[in-house]
Amino acid sequence: MEPRTPWDDALRDQLDGELRLVKEAILLVASRGAPCVTVAGLRLGEAILDATRRLGADEGVRIVALWGTDEGQVDIRVEAIGP
């Protein structure tokens, strides 16, 4: 196993931060605090998409990936399901 570098730590921190933002959006929508929340400009959104979909399903919300023209970023929309 190769030693971790500062780059590895920075990447992990960014992944954790983006996942935390989407988790908080999931909780907000699941608690009916908002019908829909978009977390925009995620640079590593594709890497966390499957995990956020599982979390969303567990909380009863829908996760939608919004792909733009910048392939380096993705927005993730969290939507309430049903009334």
Secondary structure, 3 states (H helix, E strand, C coil): CCCCCHHHHHHHHHHHHHHHHHHHHHHHHHCCCCCEEEEEEECCHHHHHHHHHHHHHHHCEEEEEEECCCCCCEEEEEEECCC
